[in-house]
Amino acid sequence: MHMKKNMGSTDRLIRTTIALLIAILYLTNVVTGTTALVLVGISLILFITSAIGFCPLYLPFGISTLKNRAKQ
């Protein structure tokens, strides 16, 4: 199965930033317990989707934040 990228650079940057912020909150024990585990899970999902440039939740809604660039 081939995944066509559907995330633009701004989308990926925002996801990575949020993932890093959650990781910092977890590592500094600002968030703990079940909340921390849920946030770490979300953080991993955000980081992975950002790294591959593909968000499966965008598919059913036809969303793409990838900018179409005209071929030169």
N, C-alpha and C positions, 0 to 999 in steps of 0.2 A: 504494500500500500504506500503510495506516494503522498506525502503531505505538502500541500502548497502553502507557502508562508502567507500569513494573513495579519501579521503584526508589523507596524512601522517602528522606526527607531525611537520616536517619542514614547510610544506605548511600552516598548521594551525597557527604556530607561526608567520610566515610572515604576514598572513592576520590579525591576532590579533594586531600585532605591527603597521601595517599601519592604522588599524581602530582607535587605540589609538592615533596615531600621528594626524590623521584628527580631532579627538575629541578635542585634545589639541589646535590645530590651531583654531578651531571653538570657543572654550570656552575662548580663549585669544584674540578673535576678530582679528586675523591675516587674516582670510578669512571671508568675509561678503557677504550679498546679495544672489543672485541666485547661485553663485558659492558655497557659504557655504551650501546652502540647498542641492545642488546636491552632494557635498562631504559628507555631513552627511548621505544622503541616501545610498551612496556607502559604507560608514563606517558601517552602520547597516547591510547591506547585507554581507559584509566581516566578521563581528563579528558573525552573525547568522550561516553562513555556516561553520565558524571555530568551533563554539560551537557544532554543530551537526555532524561535520566531513563529510559532504556531499555537493558536489557542483553539482547542476543540469545541469550546462553548460558543465560539463565534459562528461556527458552521450552520447550526439550525436557523440562526437569525440573519445569515448572509452578511455578517459584519466583517469588514476588513479595514484596518487602520494603516495598511500599507499604501503608500502613495504610488500612483501610476506615473511612471516617468516615460516621457515620449522618447522613442528610440531616435538617436541622432545619426 
